[in-house]
Amino acid sequence: MRYHVLHIETSFPEEWRKAVFDQMLCNIGVDTIDGEYYYLPSEIWEQKEKLIRVTIDVEYHMDKSAKLISVEACPDENWNATWEAEHPMQELPLGIKIIPHCAFGAGHHETTSMMIDSLLAADLSNKNVLDHGTGTGVLAIFAKHLGAAQVIAVDIDEKSVENAKENAELNGEIIEVRLGDRVPEGQYDLILANIHRNVLLANMSAYAASLQGGGEVWLSGFYESDVPILTEAANKQGLEVTQVLANGEWRMMRCRK
């Protein structure tokens, strides 16, 4: 497959804004990110060049937080094989194995590890669990492995959905993986949301409405400075913050309905 590489210089004051920017380009068609270099199939670049240039040059022009430096065609090679060779299967607690395609993560990031540690200490027997923004499916897989009766995993990215399904099968776990950005209708005992602040804020009311009485939503993917605004948003929806965990500069919040 032919690929193009975009060299994009970024200077975001907050790391979550870089994550939003990267996810936006992934939604357009970028499938590998290596520092300042963004790789996407040449066919997508040829179809969406104007959209990508306008997105970068117009939306991020005012604060100069992102600048497209160059675009080059790459030699034809198997990029998926190259990525997988550089990012082999990861082994996690309880014998869970994750193959992290592209930039979806394998469970070692501070935000994910806090969620995993909390899952390991929880009683998930017969619980209905939602993993909103599942990525590789790692949290959904842990929840099902630890006794959850039903686990639904949702992600906005098609490649992430495919990766989560592959990892669920790899671990022998039955998980319903869906493509989408909304919280699926239903009532859950536990909602896992390891995304970033803006997505958490936008979905707080949906989280609260989808929880059983006494159910919990676990939020991660944000910083200490984000805790007050997330706490306020949770309280407005009738959610009580019961615990805030820290790992380095990252935070995780547990809320109960």
N, C-alpha and C positions, 0 to 999 in steps of 0.2 A: 504494500500500500504506500502511495506517495504521501509525504507529510510536509507541512510548512512549520517553521519555528518563528515565533514572535518574541523579540527581545523587548520587554516592558520594564522600565524603571518605575518603582513605586516608593513612596515615602509617606505611608500612612501613620498618623500619630498614635493610633490604637491598633493592636493586632487584630481585633475582631473585624475591623474595616477591611483589612487585607483578606481575611477569610471570606467576607461577603463578596469582595471583588473577584477572588479566585473562583468562588462558586458560580458567580454570574457568568464568567467565561466558560466554565465547565458546562453550564446549562446551554450555552451557545454551541459548544462542540469541542472545546479543548479537552483532551483526555490525559495529558501528562504535564505536570508542572515541575520544573527543576530550577529552583531559585528564581531568577528573572526571566527564564526561558519557558515559553508556553507552546506546547506542541499540539497540533490538530491536523486531521486529514486534509490534504490539499483540496479535495472536493468540497469540503465544508468552507474552507477559506475562500475558494472561488465563488461559492454561493452567497456567503455572508460577509464578504470583505467590508462592504459599506457599513453594515450594521456594527461590526466589530470596531471599525475606525471611529464611527460616530459615538459609540458607547464610551470609548476611551477618551477621544479628543474633546467631546462635548460635555459629557457628564462629569469628567474628572479634570476639566481644563481650568476651572476657576481656582481651585486650591493647589493645582499642580501636583496632585498626589499620585498620578499615574501618567506615564508618557510612553508612547510607542516609539521605540528607537529604530527598529529595523524589522524587516520580514524577509525570510529566506526560504527557498525550497531545500529540503533535506534529501540526502541520498536515500534511495528506496531500501528499506530494511524492515524486519519484523519488530516493530516497536513494542508490541505486547510481550514478546519473548525477551526482549532486552530489559523491560521493566521487571518482569518476573524473575529474571536471573539476578537482578540487583536487589530484589525484595522477596526473598524466599518465604516459604510458609513459616509462620510464627507459632510457637507452642506456649500456651498460657496455662494458668492453674486449672486443675481438674482434668487435665489432658485435652483441653479444648484447643483446636488448631484453626488458624485463620490464614488465608491467603489474601494479602492486601493488594488488590489491583489498583493502579493509578494512585490517587492521593487520599484514599478513604481511611487509612489508618488501621493498625492491627491490635490496638488495645493497650499500648504502652504510654500513650500521651497522658499527662497528669489528669486531665478532665475525665478520660475514659477509665483510668485506673481507680479513681475515687468511686466511680459508679460500680465498677467490678467489685471492689472491696466491700461496698455497701450491700451488693447483691449476695455476696458470700456470707454475710452476717445476717441476712434476712430469712424469714420463713415464707417461701413462695408457694407452698403446697396449695394446689387447687385455685391459684389466683389467675385472674385474667389480666394480662399485661400488654401494654402498647409501648413500642419503641418508636418514637417519632424522630425521624432523621437518622435512620439506622446505619448508614454507611456500609461497612463490611458485614453488618449483622451481628457484631460481636456481643453487644449487650442483650439482644434478643435471644441469642444462642445460650448465653449464660443463664438467662431467666428460665428458659425451657428446660435446660439441663438440671436446674435446681428445683424443679418440681412444679412450675407453673402449668396450669391446666391448658391454657390457650395463650399464644403469643402472636400478636399482629405487629409486623414491622413495616414502616412506611418511609419512603425517601423520594425526593423530587427528581433525582438523577437516575436515568435508565441503567447506566453502567453500574451504579451502586446497587440497584435492585437485583441485577444479574449476579453481582458479586456476593450479595447477602444470600441469595438462593443457593449459590454454589457452596458457600461456607456452611450453611445449614445442612445441606446434603453430606458434606464432608464429615460433619460431626454427628450425623445420624439423627438430627432433630427435625421435627415437623413444625415449621413456622410458616405462617401466611405472610408473604412479602408482597406489598402493594406499591405501585407507582403513584405518587401524588404529594401534595404539600399540606393538605388539610388533615385535621384529626378525624379519623373514621368514626361514623356514628356507632354508638355502643356505650356500655358502662364497664369501666375498668377498675380493678383494685389498685393497680400501680401503672403510672405513666412515666416512662423514661424519656428525657429530652436533653440530649447532649448536643446542643447546636451553638448558637451565639445569641447575645442579648436581645437583638431586635426581633429575631424569630420567636424567642421565648415570650417577649412582651406581646407580640402580635397574637399569640395563641393562648395567652393565659386564661381568657374567658372560656375558650373551648376545652382547655384542660380541666377547669373547674366543673364545667357542665358534664363532662364525660366521666367523672370520678364517682364511684360508689360512695355512700356515706362512710366516713372513716378511711377512705382510700387516700393514697398519697401520689404526688407528682414529685419526681426528683429532677432538678434542673442543674445543668452543668454547662461549661463552655464560656465562662465569664470571669471578670476580675473583682477584687474587693470593692473597687469604686462603683461597680454595678449592683452591689447587694442592696443598697437602700431603695433604688428605683424598682428592682424586682420584688422586694419585700412589700412595697406600697402596692404594686400591681396585684400581687398575690392576695394581700389582705382585702383589697376592693372586691375580689371575687369569692370571698369567704374562705380563703385558704390560710391556715396558720403555719407560719414558718417554725418548724420544730428543731432544725439543726442546720448550721452552716459549717461545712468542712473546707479545709485548706490544703493545697498541695502546691508549694512554691507560690507563684503569683496567681494561680488559678483557684476558683471557688466552686463549691457544689452546695446546693440548697435543697433541703427536704421540706415539703409542705404537705399538710394534712387537711382534708376537707371535714 
